[in-house]
Amino acid sequence: MFSSPLSRATETCRLAGWGKEAQVREELLEWGYGEYEGLTTAEIRAVRPGWLLWRDGCPGGEDARSVGGRADRMIDELRGLDGDAALFAHGHLLRAIAARWVGLPPESGALLALSTASLSVLGYEREVAVVRCWNDTSHLGEQV
C-alpha cells in the first residue's frame, strides 16, 4: 500500500482499512499548482485564455513533464515489487501514472477522466502493460 502524504489520500487509505500498512511516497503528491493553487479553471482562463493544465502546466508549480517524472519513479518502484499494490493519491497524478504505465506521454492523462473515490486497475496482459479497469465507481452505487 502506498499513499500520498496529503491528508485526503491518507484518510481514504485509513478508511479503506490500510492506513497502518501504507507507505507514504512524495511521488504520489498531487500536481503542484503553484500560482494557480486554489483557483478554478474559469478563474485561470480569465487571465490566461485557453489555458490547459496538461499542456501549459502552472507557473511556480509543475508541468506534465515533471509530474510524469514522479509517475515514472513510482512505476519503477511498483514494477520491482513481487505482488499487487494499491495507491491512494490524487486525480491528476493518477491519470499521469496510468498514461505512463502504458507508455504514453504524461500529457495523455488528459484523456483519462477519473472520478473521486473510483477504482482503477493497471496490470499486464502477458508482458504488455495494460489498463485492466478504469474509473469504476460501481461500489458507490452510481452509474458511470
TACOR-V481051 format. One record per helix or strand of 3 or more residues. SS is the DSSP state (H for helix, E for strand). FROM is the first residue (numbers start at 1). TO is the last residue. If there is no record, write none. Layout:
SS FROM TO
SS FROM TO
//
This chain:
H 7 15
H 26 28
H 34 36
H 41 47
H 53 56
H 64 79
H 91 101
H 106 111
E 119 125
E 128 136
H 138 140
//
